[in-house]
């Protein structure tokens, strides 16, 4: 089977985010499929930020300080260290992903506050912060993609998938 990429864009935007099959595999592999599962989190990286189609080259998995069924606490020092290492390898951080134990993921109030806080703190590095939530439903329904511009959280929509060559 030739798995396809998923492409997300903000309505009216000229740019889009491309999630290739290998990145989708990492995200899908961290969906909370059982009652004993815990939230997981990671970061998304791209080599080229100058394209209208931003290809997400890598999705990492962060080792949480603490996690439970409906929450995860990440180690900010580990986040920063990972970003520095990836940047040295030519990759730029786009933002975070994390899992939710719900079919169609929606950002909680805590998620919205966290996304705003990180977007504002990273204004010198980012124009906007990508914020992805993985639900339990199959993709694309179970993959929620948002972008926070430091002012508001905007939902990106899935556009026609394109085969990755």
Phi, psi and omega in degrees: 000133178269098181292144182255157173284158170248138182240130180238145178211152171284139177305127179087352181281151177271349181251161178216164177252128180253120176259101181286166183307320182293322177291318177300325178297318177297313181295312180300323180291349180247014175292144181275093186266353181226164179293339180268357182287159179239154177297142177237161181211161177193189181235158181245136184229149177223148176278318187245113178260000185266000182267157173288336176247101182273113180276124175279110185279328186212139169241121180262167176241121178274142173279116184288150170293321181202143174212154179214184186301321183238034178185158178212139176243121182261157179269107184298325177297320178292323176300310181296319180295318178297316179300317180296317180295315180293321179297320177298334177268010176089012181253140180251135179285130177264331182158203187246158165231153170205165183261156174228145178273050179221150184299302180255106188290141175227141179291131175285173176301318179299318177300316181297318179294316180297315179299317179297315181300313181291323179295317179293317181295332185258016184305328179288334182262327186238148168280323179206158181253127176278135184227109185248137176236131180261122175263187182268345178288157176295155179283145013273346183300324182273009179242108178260130182234127178230161175229129178253124182264011182095347179243315181212158178266120184248133181276128173271148181248150177287127176255179185307126180294154181230133178297138178271124182261000000 
